[in-house]
Amino acid sequence: MPALMIQGTGSNVGKSMLVAGLCRAALRRGLKVAPFKPQNMSNNAAVTADGGEIGRAQALQARACGLEPVVDMNPILLKPESETGAQVVVQGRRLTTTRAADYAALKPRLMGAVLESFHRLSAGHLVIVEGAGSPAEVNLRAGDIANMGFARAAGVPVVLAGDIDRGGVIAQIVGTQAVIDPEDAAMVAGFLINKFRGDPRLFEDGYRWIAERTGWRGFGVLPWFPQAHLLPAEDALDLRSGPTGGVRIAVPVLSRIANFDDLDPLAAEPGVELVMVRPGQPIPECRAVILPGTKSTRGDLAFLRAQGWDIDIAAHHRRGGHVLGICGGYQMLGRTVADPEGIEGPPGETPGLGLLDVTTTMTPDKRLTRTRAVHVATGEPIAGYEIHIGRTEGPDRARPFARIGDAPEGATAPGVEGSYLHGMFSGDAFRAAWLARLGVRVSGLSHDAVVEATLDALADHVEAHLDVAELLALAR
């Protein structure tokens, strides 16, 4: 079947961005192309049109292909809820929650779903596949569905990407060949170098040495792509504060922060200084604090208190500062969060921050839907999505954040807003109205136009430095 797989020498080597760039390049060549990632681990998820969920990176890659995201693009999504456990989502729906130690026994049951989704996609598209982590993690090779296990089961050629920015790229690539099974190594058709800074001619000897030592063909050296920050990040480690000088909005980086691409449109606004507050740092003086989504509301309430952020937020509110909670952040703003069935962790109840007169009870059912609403305070439309468990009720729901038809959504109190709506700031009109209430002089920025232009620039970048024609020929 027409397909190509980009695997990496490690996590965060740029596989997601490479696939997005190749997808847009293929689309511009008139090809019907689709992205695919057999297994993803991320709390940054997107809701598909059919009410499932996939990794945010695959939703971006679908956009690069000119497609609506569907659950087949990421059939297995692992959403960490603790240091040792994760929710397992199969073809868009929650299957179970399992400990890392038990997941290996589950994987053989999941390969069927992976291949089923891949075959459906490849029936009408050239498929560009993204691996996960690294094939050099040979301790995870038995039952693998994410890298070489999938490549061999589906007969898909592999190109191995190394990250020169972190150093040791020669050892990354040559070492991968040295440790993987010879039959796995036979699936590798070549390599490429990613994130190069400086003069690529200085690496010509190293590039040639890798090719001679491995016998693999080189497909090029890709320089650092400076506009990458304008596209949604998949890994919370990639979250960075924005430029200084605008109206400051602070965002505590929770331990299980989820759907943090909600913040991207704010970060792109020239009148906003978005500060990502890391553990161990105090929340600075600011105009607004945004509590983002989380995969573990009670766990991150404890984490937030351990940083002293609850004290900072209370002081910020007393000074007249604004607070917005989104999804799990909304649940935190209430009086209590109860999990009687132990859905997100040990059963129990945790006091919230008490800034909204509401309470939340976790329930087994997950709400997954795209949503259109109207913001009550400004009258502006919101196009977003919901992806949460839990039911929130209380007196402050009588002052909703938004309305979905005639139904109230979220809750408000003086200086405080809470909502389950992710993606709200992607809408230019709502974002401008919300920021104007904070005194931000808005730019008229079109977030969609920025993303589209950045995807085109990424495709130009890939075309200029990689042998795209040969990569796509390899796929066919």
Buried (B, 14 or more C-beta within 10 A) or exposed (E): BBBBBBBBBBBBBBBBBBBBBBBBBBBBEEBEBBBBBBBBBBBBBBBBEEBBBBBBBBBBBBBBBEBEBBBBBBBBBBBBBBEEBBBBBBBBBBBEBBEEEEBEEBBEEBBEBBBEBBEBBBEEBBBBBBBBBBBBBBEBBEBBBBBBBBBBBBEBBBBBBBBBBEEEBBEBBBBBBEBBEEEBBEBBBBBBBBBBEEEBEEBEEBBEEBBEEBEBBBBBBBBBBEEBBBBBBBBBEEBEBBEEEBBBBBBBBBBBBBBBBBBBBBBBBBBBBBBBBEEEBEBEEBBBBBBBBBBBBBBBBEBBBEBEBBEBBBEBBEEEBBBBBBBBBBBBBBBBBBBEEEBBBEEEBBEBBEBBBBBBBBBEEBBBEBBEBBBBBBEBEBBBBBBBBBEBEBEBBEBBBBBBEEEBBBBBBEBBBBBBBBBBBBBBBBBBBBBEEBEBEBBEBEBEEBBBEBBBBBBBBBBEBBBBEBBBEBBE
